[in-house]
Structure formats: C-alpha cells, structure tokens
C-alpha cells in the first residue's frame, strides 16, 4: 500500500512494522477534504449497491463510491474497479476540532478502519478474506482461533504459549488469508483489535479452530458444510458489492477444502491445548 499521501498522524504507528521497501504498492490511498454537498450527489444513472441508515454505496463511471457515517463522522470513499486507487474524503467541519487529542485519535481510527474495509474488497479480488481470529505461529504452522468477541481467543492463544514455549501470536484479532499457488496462507496486519499483538509474518494455514466455552474439553473436525457456515460468518465480507462478496465466498469454500476446520469446546485451561494439539498433530 502507498500511504504517502495520508497525513502521518492519520496512520497508526504500528504500520511502520509492515513497511514494504522492495516492491511496488498494489493500492494507493489519498485523502482530500471537500464539503459533502459538493460530492454527495448520486447521479441519476448510478448503480445503487447498498443503502441503510449509516451506509450508501453506488457504482458510477468506473468507480465504487461509499458513504459512511460512523459516530457522526461523515466519510466518503471512491475506489476504482480493481481497488488499486482509493480516495478518502472527510467532512471539513470535523477538522475544526482536529487539534484535540481525542478527536485526532478518533479520526485516525476511523480512517484506519475504513482502510480495512477497502482492503476486504481488494482481498476478494486476490483470492483472499479477512477472518476475525487470533492467529498463532506454532512451529511454523498458522493456527487460527475464531470466536465471538470476548469469548476466549486470546486466552486460548496464551495457553498455547504457556504449554509450548516458542509459540507466538502473530495477530490478536484479524488474519488476512490468501490463496497463493493453490495453498492458503495467513498474513498478519496492523489491524489487531484491542490485543495490540501483531508481527509482520505469513504462514501456511494448518487449521482453523472455532472456540466455544464449555464445562469440559472436546474437539471434533467439522463437515464441509458446517465449516463453510462457521467460517463465512467470521469473515469481514465486502457486502456492499455482490460480485466481490461472491468472490470472497468462493475463497471461503476453497479454504475449507484445503484446510481442516475444528470445533473446540473448552475450558480456559492447559488440557484444552493438549486436546487440540493431539487432534492436529497426533502426538
């Protein structure tokens, strides 16, 4: 990604860990500031994609246009068809309070989250999806733990680190997955939720594990249908564009054909780690 046109205080410091100095960027981001009355005009012949109280998305003149109003901040994004050029627009009135630290942090977080939204579109074009998961590196194997927020992903990952020293968390909340040369890989990114755990690393995916709190530890391998339903529900989908969403679903279907998916019912203890490790590696 080329972020050189974004103000530095709109970019998380952790992005520096992922700076690429050897290849051409696939996506360039730019920021502008125009009154929304100038651009908030949907052409009569535009193709409307999505409309709800906080989103409006349409296609027009070879670009996708996305309006979003989270937390009373109005943003506008224009991205071309291959998601290689993205333009942000922030309502100018919001900058009148930009010197306030809390406002500045809020604006930065909003820009970063909107950037992730655009990346889900680009991922779909590149046989990829973003999975809400905590990702560990266990002896060179990428294992993804997925569950609803606050239901034990990070706790289970820490238990793996306790039981098997050398295990590392490469991302505490988001695994960006792509199919490369027919094989699914997971990549860490700066988007790591509240965990603040991330590393610039990619790994082949060994397994995807869906966690559920229970009174005893047990694990079962999921059928293809159950795995598809669970995994598609844990992905950030480009729902504003039917074609992109279908591509993302195709990638999910391919991943579950290549990667074993499991349902782990567990207590927050070391035995849960050993039960799962034995299932994955037969030791």
N, C-alpha and C positions, 0 to 999 in steps of 0.2 A: 504494500500500500504506500502511496505517496501522500504524506500528511504535511508536506512543506508549506502548503497554503493555509493551514489552520493555525490560529494563534497558539503559542506553546502552552498557555495556561488553560487551553481547552482540551489538552491531551494529558491523560494520566501519565505520571512519571514511570509507571511500570512498563509503558510501551517501549522504553529505551532498551529493555531486555530483549525485545523482539526485533530490533532494528536490523534490516537487511541491507548489506553493503555490496552484494555481489551480483544481484540480478535486477532486471528492470521490473518496476512495480506493475501489478496486474490491475490495480484500481487506484485512481487519483481522487482525492477529496479536496473540495474547495469550499470556502464559506463566503457568504455575501450577506448584506443586510438591506432589504428593501421593504417599504411599507406593504403590508399584506394586501391592501386594497389595490395595489398595482398588479399583483400576481394571483390573487385569489379570485380568478375569473375562469370558470370552466368553459372551454369552447363548446359551442353547440354540437359539433361533430366529434367530441371526445368520447372514448370508450370508457364508461364508468366501470370500475372494478370492485370497489368496496365503499360503503358509506355507513357510518354509525356515529354516535354522539362525539367520539374523540378521533375518528379517522375519516379521511376522504381520499380515495385513490382513483386515478384515471390514467389512461394512456392517450397520448396525443403527440403527433409529429415526431414519432420515433423515440419517444421517451416515456418513462413512467413518472407520474407526479404524485407525491404523497404528502398530505397534510396531517399533522398530528398535534393534539392539544393536551399533553400530559401536564398536570399540576399547573394549569393556567399559563403554560408557556407554549406559544404557537410556533411550530416549526414547519418548514416546507422543504421537501427534498425532491430534486429532479435527477433521475438517473437514466442513462442510455440503455439500449436494449441488451447489451452484453455486460452491463453492470461494471464497466471499466472506468466510467467518469461519473462522479457524483457531486452534486452541488447542494450545499446546505443554505437555508435562509432562516435567520432568527429574527423575530419581530423586533424592530429597532427600539421600541419603548422599553423593552426588557433591559437594554443596556444602560438605561438611566440609573440603575441600581447596581451596575456591574462591579463597582469598587467594593461593595460589601462582600466579605469573605464567604458567607453562607450562600449568597446569591451566585457568586462566581463558581463555587463548588457545585451548586445545583445545575448551573448551566453546563459546566464541564461534564457532569454525569449524564445529563440529558443528551448531549452531543455524542458521547461515547456509546450510550445505549442505542441511539438512532443508527450509529455506525454499525453496531452488531446486527441491527435489523436489515440493513442493506447487505451485509455480508452473508446473511442467510439466503438472500436471493442469488448472490454470486456463487455460493456453495452449491446451490441446487443445479446451476449450470455446469459445475465442475464435479458432478457425481459426489456431492457432499451434503452433510447435515450437521447441525449443531445439536448435541444431546445434553440435556440437563443432567449432569452426572459429576461425580468426584472420580478422578482418574489417577490410578497408581501405576508406578513402574515397578513390577515385581520380576526381577532377574531378566529384564529386557522385554517383558510381556506387558502389554497395556491391558489393564482390567478396569472396566467402567462400573461404578456403583451408582445406580439410579433409583431415586425415590422422591416422594413429595418433600418439599422444603421442611426442614427441622424434624426429619424422621430417621436420622442416623447415618447418612452418607459419610460425613466427616469422622464421626465416632468410629465407624467400622474401618475406615482407612487408617486411623491412628492405631487401632488394634493390630492391623497388619504390620505396622511399623514396630510395634512392641514385640510381636511374636517373631517376626522375621526382620531383624536389623538389616539396614541397607535398602529396604523398601522406601520409595519416595513418592510423595504426592506431586504430580506434575500439573494438576489443576483441581481446585477445590469445588468447582461448580459447573464448568462448561467444557465438554470435549468436542472439539471440531473434528469431524470424521470425514475422510475422503477415501474413495476407491482409487488406488494407484496401481496400474499394471495388473488389475484384477483382484488385488488384495486390499482389504480395509485397514486403514491406519488412523490413529488418533493423534491430534495435534493439540498442544496446549496453546493458550492465547492469553492476552491481558484480562479477559473477562473471567473473573474467578469468584464472583459473588462477595459475600462478607468474609470468606475464609482467608483472603489475601495470600493464598497458596498457588503458586504458578512457577513453571520452569519453561524455558524455550527448548522443547523436546518433542519429538514424534516417535511413535511406537506402533508396531503391528498389534492389532487388537486380538487378544487371546479370548476374552469373554466379556459379555455384558450381563450384569447381575442386578436384578430388581429386588430391592430390600423391603422387608415387611417386619415390623416389630411383632414378636410372638413370645409365648411362655416357654418354648423350647426351640432348639436349633435343628433345622432340617433344610435340605436343598433338593430341588428337582430341576431337571432340564425341561425347558418349555417346548411345546409343539411349535411348529412354524406359525400357525395362526395366532396362538397366544403371544408368541414373541413379537409378531408384527403389531398386534393391537397395543401391547405394552410399550414397545419402542416408539411407535408413531405418536403415542400420547406424550412421550417425554422429549420430543424434538421441538425446537423452535421452527415453525413452518412459515414460509412466505405466503401466508394465507390471502394476501391481497391480490395474488396473481394465480389463477387456476392452473396455467401451464407450468409455472415454477413449482407450485405445490405438488402437481402430479410427478414432476421430475424428482422432487425430494422423496415422495412416497416410493417411487421406483428404486431409489437408492436404499431406503429402509428395507425394502423387500430383498434387495441384493445382499445387504449386510447380514440379514438373518439367515440367508442361505450359506454364507461363508463363515459366520461366527456363531459359536454356541451361546445361547442365552439361558439364564437360570433364574429361578425364583428362590430367594433365600429368606426363610422365616427364621428370625434370630433374636437372641438376647444380646445386649451390649457387653459380651464377654469374649475371652480368648478362644473358647471352644467353638464359637461361631466361625472364627477364622480357620481353625483346623478342619472343621467340617467342609467348608467350601474349598480349601486348598486341596484336600484329599479328592474331592469331586473333580477339580480342574486338572490336577496333575497325578492323581492316583498314587500318592505316597502315604 
